[in-house]
Every structure is written in structure tokens, then in C-alpha cells.
Amino acid sequence: MRKIEEPVWDLTIAPDTVRLIVDKARTVSAAVNGDYDDGSEHEVELDGDAHDPHHHDGLAEEETEDQTERELRQIVRELNIDEAAELIALTWIGRGDYEAGEFADAVVEARDRRYNAVRYLLGMPMLADWLEEGLEAIGVSAPQ
């Protein structure tokens, strides 16, 4: 009896690029989610006599977070059509829309839909998790 081997996907997008996107998406997501940890959603009520004595052009953390998001957008923007379609397909597999064995079909569907990859992917709140799960599902393990 012959052993059935797992499919080996020949990705156009480098797995390290996907992992970089995962890292940056996780950083951006953590910054957004951290804003609402206290439940106040930054609502501040000031009486008529109060004023904010602290004036600034932006905190270092805000600039770093903005830079990470800009970097993430740039990485995704620079992907070619095939790489962007594979990235979208990986997210679909990660969130359960497709099975790993349907990866090629998911890529074709993503390519046919002609998404704006930056807008579409960065609008996903669980992008990092879904990409990781998609990579794992198709058998691309994390680097050692």
C-alpha cells in the first residue's frame, strides 16, 4: 500500500513575507485593541474651566504604531497579483471558508474577485491569526 503524501504548495509569496505581515498585523491590532481595554473608549468630559495643559505633536508610541501600519500597507501594496491572491486565499483557509486542499481554488477565486488587497485584508480584525492558521493548514510550518 502506497502512503499518500501531503500536498506541497508551491507558493508565489514567500512564507517569510506572510510571517512579516502576520507580525505587523498583530502589532497594529494590539495597538487598536489596547485603546479600549479600560472600556471608556477615550471619552473625556471637561468642565468649562478645565483645559489640557499638555500640548504635543504626537507621542512616540503613536508615531511607531502609525509607522507599523504604514509599513504593513506598503508590504501588501507591493505584492504582485499572484502573491496578493495567495495571501487572501490563506486568510480564507485560516478562517475556514476553504479547506487546505482547496487552496488552488481559493487563489483563483481571490484573483477573479480583483480585491484591493490592502483595503480588504487590513479590514480583517483577525488577519494575523487567520494567516497563521492558513499557513499551518497548508503545511507551511513556522521557522525554527
C-alpha positions, 0 to 999 in steps of 0.5 A, spaced: 500 500 500 502 506 497 502 512 503 499 518 500 503 524 501 501 531 503 500 536 498 506 541 497 504 548 495 508 551 491 507 558 493 508 565 489 509 569 496 514 567 500 512 564 507 517 569 510 513 575 507 506 572 510 510 571 517 512 579 516 505 581 515 502 576 520 507 580 525 505 587 523 498 585 523 498 583 530 502 589 532 497 594 529 491 590 532 494 590 539 495 597 538 487 598 536 485 593 541 489 596 547 485 603 546 479 600 549 481 595 554 479 600 560 472 600 556 471 608 556 473 608 549 477 615 550 471 619 552 473 625 556 468 630 559 471 637 561 468 642 565 468 649 562 474 651 566 478 645 565 483 645 559 489 640 557 495 643 559 499 638 555 500 640 548 504 635 543 505 633 536 504 626 537 507 621 542 512 616 540 508 610 541 503 613 536 508 615 531 511 607 531 504 604 531 502 609 525 509 607 522 507 599 523 501 600 519 504 604 514 509 599 513 504 593 513 500 597 507 506 598 503 508 590 504 501 588 501 501 594 496 507 591 493 505 584 492 504 582 485 497 579 483 499 572 484 502 573 491 496 578 493 491 572 491 495 567 495 495 571 501 487 572 501 486 565 499 490 563 506 486 568 510 480 564 507 483 557 509 485 560 516 478 562 517 475 556 514 471 558 508 476 553 504 479 547 506 487 546 505 486 542 499 482 547 496 487 552 496 488 552 488 481 554 488 481 559 493 487 563 489 483 563 483 477 565 486 481 571 490 484 573 483 477 573 479 474 577 485 480 583 483 480 585 491 484 591 493 488 587 497 490 592 502 483 595 503 480 588 504 485 584 508 487 590 513 479 590 514 480 583 517 480 584 525 483 577 525 488 577 519 494 575 523 491 569 526 487 567 520 494 567 516 497 563 521 492 558 521 492 558 513 499 557 513 499 551 518 493 548 514 497 548 508 503 545 511 507 551 511 510 550 518 513 556 522 521 557 522 525 554 527 
